[in-house]
């Protein structure tokens, strides 16, 4: 029996929902649908451990091809199952759970996986019809769901750690032990604040992960230093939104950029980083800067609406 959390079940919900909708709507910066920016869906592709499944249309039927077999199921059934799954996701309070009705449905066309194949960066691929250009690009998406715990844009790991040198003060073994014993909910920030309160200055040395540091340097040579400064501000102040942190580092200008003409050096470079993360950059894999299949996100809102955010647009 399949068991998963809300984020994992949201992948199946997204599959059923966009197939039954037959359109993807773009979203604005406030997660509102842009009514006049929609993309008719020609085909949906999902890579599972036992192969790729393609979902296309024949009138009111969904044509499913996978494992050399073809299935034809009504769009209405996909719509009904999507609505049923959404109701289950909203009412569930368990960390992981099974939904036999949905498992039986996807099993009926030989699909057996909650999540897309782990070696594939896109959770789902969609061939759309661009009404403005007449083209039919295949767009790769990562699925981000608001139905469960907040999803992340970038997953931290040991490879993405930043290493600092404590300068301007020498901590005794006792002081170091006291600081390291801080075990509050925000223990890293609280430890950093305790170090700074001792009169220390934190000086960035390097990233722990060589690949991550080189990935950052490839995108922009200043990024390791910029991010180290942003992390220091985050850990020593009450600022916790990236936009506010970038505003603050713009004011401080620790890298001494020439800002006489109001160039936004820091925000531009951070946006470059966010764009490359959206395109598939991860801390433990060599990033070449080449456009990856994953170029955007499908956001599942808490009301079940799905919005499309893609570097293509």
N, C-alpha and C positions, 0 to 999 in steps of 0.2 A: 504494500500500500504506500502511495506517495504521501510524504509529509514535508511541509515546508513552512516558512514564516510568511508574513504578509508581502514582503518584498519579492520573494520567490514566486508566490502565487500570483503576484501582480504581473509577472511575465506572461503567464497563461491568459490572465484577464486582458492584457494589452493585445495579445494575438487574436483572441476572440472578438474583442471590441473593434479593432481597426478593420478586421475582415468584414464584420457586419456593417460598419459605417461606410465602407468603400471610399472614404476620403480621409485625408489628414489635414487638420487645421493648424496653421501657424499660431504661435502665441506671442503676446507682447511682454514687456519687462515686468508687468504686474500679474502675469499668469492669466491674462484675459485672452479669449479667442479673437483673432483678427478675422472678421467675417468674410472679407473680400480676398483673403489669401489662403486658398485651400488647394490641395493637390489630390486629384482623383487617383485612386490606387489601381494599378494594373495587376500587380503580383506582390505577394508577401513571401519571404524566404526565411526559414529558421533552421539553423544548423543544430542538430541533436547528435547525441553520441552514436546513434545508429544510422546517421546519414542526414542529408538535407531534405527538408520538406518544403514543397512549393504550393502556394495557395493562389489560385487564379479564379476567374469567373466565367460561367456560361449561363447567361441570362440570370435567373434567380438561384442558381446553384453555385456552390463553392467546389471547385475542382482541386483535389488534393493529390499530389504526386510525391511518392517517397517509397524507397525500397522496391522499386519496379512495379508497384501496385498503384492503381488509381481509384480514388473514392469520390463520390459526388454526394454532397450534403446540402440541404437548403440553407440559404442565408438566414432565414428566420430562426433556424435551430441554433446557429451561432449567436444570433442576437439574444435569444432566450437564455442560453447558457451564460453569456456575458453578464446579463442582468442578474441571474441567479448567483454567479460567482461574486459579483460586487456586493450583493446583500450579505453573503457569508463573510466576506472580508471586513465589512463594516461592523458586523456583530461579534466577530471573534475576539476573545480576550487572551487567548493562549499564545505562547511564543511560537510554537509550531503546531500544526494541525493538518488533518487530512480532510478532503472533500470528495467522497466516493462518487457522487453524481458527475463531477467534472472529470475525475480520473477515468470513469467509464466512458465518458464522451470522447476524450482525446484518444483513449485506447481503441475506440471504434474505427479510427483511421491509422492505427499502429503507432501513434505518438505516445511516448512513454516518459518524457523528461519534463520536469518543472522548469529547469534552467537550460539555457542554450549551452552548446558545447564550450567547455572552459577554455580551449585553445583558440577560440574565435573571439575577437575583440567586440564585435557587434552582437548585441543580444538579439537583434532582429534586423532584417534588410527589407527594404520596400522599394519596388519599382513604381515610380509615379509618372503621371502625365503632367508636364509643365505647360499650362495653357498659354503662358506668355511666349515661350520659345519653341513650343512644339516638340521638345525633346522628351525622352523617357529615361531619365537617369535612375540608377540604382543607388539608394541612399542607405547607409548603415547607421543604426541607432543603438545607444545604450539606454536602457529603461530605468527611469528614476521615479519611484512611487512615493506619494505623500500619504498613502493609506496606512503605512506602518511607521517605523522609526525614520527620522530624517536621513535621507540618502546622502552620500558623499560624492563630491566631484573628483577628489583626489584621495587615495588611500595611503595613509602614512605607514611607514615600516622602518625597520632598523636602517635600511638603505637610504632613507630620506632624513636621517638625523643630522642635526647641525652641531658641530663641536666648537666650544668657546674656551678661551683662556681667562681665568680670573686674575685680574691685575689690580694694582693699587692697594691691595690688602693681602695679608697672609693669615689665612684661617687656621686656628688651632685644630688638633684632632677632635677635641670636644665640640667645637663650633661646627665642624663639618658633620660630625655624628648627629648633632641636634638638628641641623638643616635637613640631612638625609632622612631623618625619622619623621619629618612632616608627612602626614598621610591623609590630608584633607581631600575633599572631592576635587579640588583644583590644585593638587599637590605640586605639580611641576611649576605652575605660576607662583604659588606661595613659596616654594623653595628659591626661585629666582629672586622674588621680592626680598626674601630674607638675606640673600647674598648681597643684593644691592644696598640694603639697609645697613650692612656692615661697612659700607663705603667702597665696595668693589666696583670695578668697571669690567664689563664682559666684552671681550674682543674676539671677533669671529676668527677661527683658525681654518676650518675646512668642513666640507660635508663628509660624513662618515662613509657614504657610498660613493665610490669613484665614478660609477656609471651615472648616478644622479647628478653629481657635480658637473660632469662633462656634458650631460644633457642640458643642464641649465646654461652652461657656458656656450653651447652651440646656439641656443635660442638668443641669448644676449650675454656678453661677457661680464656684465655688471650684476646679473641676476643672483648669483650666490651671495654677494654682499648685500644686495637690496633685501632679499628674503631674510637674511640673518638679522638685519636691522628691524624689519617688520616683526619678526618673532620676538625680538627683545622688547619692542614697544608693547606688543600683545601681552607679554609675560610680566610687564612692570607697570601697566596702567589698567584702566577699566575698559579700554577700547577692545571690542571683540568682533567688529564687522570689518571685512576686508576693505570696503570702500572708505570707511573712517580711518583705518590704519594707513591706507595709501595717502589720504589727505594729510595725515599727521607727518608722514615721512617726507611728503612734498614740502611741508613747512620747515621741517628740521634740515632737510637737504644734507644728510651726513656725507654724501659722496661729493659734495661741493660742485655740482653741475652749474653751468652758467645759465641762470634763470632770469637774466635781465629782460629777456623778451618773452617771458612767461611760457617757456616750453614746459610741457608736462612730462618730464623724463620718466618719473617713477610710475605714473599711471599707465603710460604707453607700454613700458617694458613689462609690467605685471599683466596687462591685457594680452600681450604677446604670449606670455606663459600660459594664461588661461585658455587661449585659443589652441595652443599646441596640446594642452591636456585634453581638450575636447576632441582633438584629432587623434588621440591615442597615446600620448606620451605618458609613460609610467616610470617610476624611479629605478627599477631594477633591469630594464631592457634598454639597449642602445637605441637612441632616438635618431632617426636620419632626417627628420623634417619632411618626409614624404607624406602626402595626404593618405591617410589610412582609410580603410572601409568604414571605421567608426568616425563619423563626422558630425555627430549631434546627439540629441537626447529626445526621447519621448517622455514627457512628464505626465504621470497619472495623478490628477488632482484628487483631493479627498472626496469630491462628489462623483468621481468616476470619469469625468471628462479627460480626454487625452489631447495634449498639445504638442506640437512639433517644433523643435528648435534645432536648426541645422546650419552648418557652416556654408552649405550650398546657398542658403538665403541669408 
